[in-house]
Amino acid sequence: MRSVQLCLMAGGLFGGTAVAAGAFASHWLRDRLDDRALQIFETGARYQMYHALALVLVALLLRQMGGSVATLTTAALAFGVGNVLFSGSLYALALTGIKILGAIAPLGGLAHLVGWGCIALTAWNLEKL
């Protein structure tokens, strides 16, 4: 059950910080960043929230299935890594303007895709679990 707790905690932390990032963008950054940088920052917050909710979904699935499904554990890890790389690089790009940071975002996006693929693979193998 430890994996369930970790997924829920990560989902809660990522979700809470996504809300904080969105509030930060709309109240403090709106007058300090140009429209493009603000849009980039808000994209990071939006995708962070989507994948925070995905982590909560994985936690619920793990709990339902006994907490030891390797593909779900991999999905959780992929969502966490994806959030750090994708949203983190977009936040850094928006705040610093250092364009090379944008090159990190696709790695995070790939991690997110791996996570969703793992959920699909879990569903595909459901009869075997």
Secondary structure, 3 states (H helix, E strand, C coil): CHHHHHHHHHHHHHHHHHHHHHHHHHHHHCCCCCHHHHHHHHHHHHHHHHHHHHHHHHHHHHHHHCCCCHHHHHHHHHHHHHHHHHHHHHHHHHHHCCHHHHHCHHHHHHHHHHHHHHHHHHHHCHHHC
